[in-house]
Amino acid sequence: MAASLAGRLRRAMEAAGTGASVFWHLQAEQGAILVVPSDATGGILVVAVAEPDVNIGLVRLELLRAAEAAI
């Protein structure tokens, strides 16, 4: 599911001409999906599914670290 959402978001951003993004945060009533997209990680999609009250900043840092380690 996260890969499908990431693909759609990437295509929408390309169509809008906004360029590449390093981090995506999709918030919902019952939780959040946080993503470091594949463009930033050489083809690997790094994803976290979290509770609604998660510390977004901390998760973002850890996802970016994991993405760097995976390259």
C-alpha positions as a printed Julia matrix, in Angstrom:
71×3 Matrix{Float64}:
  0.0    0.0     0.0
  2.77   2.45    0.9
  4.58   1.76   -2.37
  1.39   2.43   -4.34
  0.78   5.71   -2.49
  4.41   6.71   -2.94
  4.23   6.04   -6.67
  1.08   8.08   -7.07
  2.45  10.96   -5.02
  5.72  10.94   -7.01
  3.81  11.05  -10.32
  1.57  13.86   -9.05
  4.59  15.88   -7.95
  6.28  15.33  -11.32
  3.12  16.42  -13.14
  2.93  19.53  -10.97
  6.58  20.31  -11.67
  7.56  20.51   -8.01
 10.67  18.35   -8.33
 11.85  15.53   -6.11
 11.07  15.35   -2.42
 13.19  13.85    0.38
 10.42  12.99    2.86
  6.66  12.46    2.74
  4.27  12.52    5.68
  0.71  11.31    5.1
 -1.45  11.89    8.19
 -4.81  10.19    8.82
 -7.19  10.04   11.75
 -5.85   6.71   13.01
 -2.17   7.06   12.17
  0.47   8.22    9.75
  2.62   6.88    6.94
  6.08   8.41    6.7
  8.17   7.74    3.6
 11.63   8.43    2.24
 10.92   8.0    -1.49
 12.94   5.74   -3.76
 14.56   8.61   -5.69
 16.47   9.58   -2.55
 17.54   6.02   -1.73
 18.57   4.51   -5.05
 15.4    2.47   -5.55
 14.61   1.51   -1.94
 11.42   2.8    -0.34
 11.88   3.37    3.42
  8.51   3.46    5.2
  7.2    3.83    8.76
  3.58   3.31    9.79
  2.96   5.15   13.04
  0.4    6.13   15.65
 -1.26   9.55   15.23
  0.71  11.08   18.12
  4.16   9.96   16.9
  7.15  12.31   17.17
  7.38  13.09   13.43
 10.77  14.77   13.7
 12.38  11.75   15.36
 10.85   9.3    12.89
 11.96  11.5     9.98
 15.56  11.51   11.23
 15.57   7.74   11.72
 14.09   7.1     8.27
 16.68   9.33    6.62
 19.46   7.54    8.55
 18.1    4.15    7.5
 17.91   5.32    3.88
 21.53   6.52    3.98
 22.66   3.21    5.46
 20.82   1.28    2.74
 22.53   3.08   -0.16
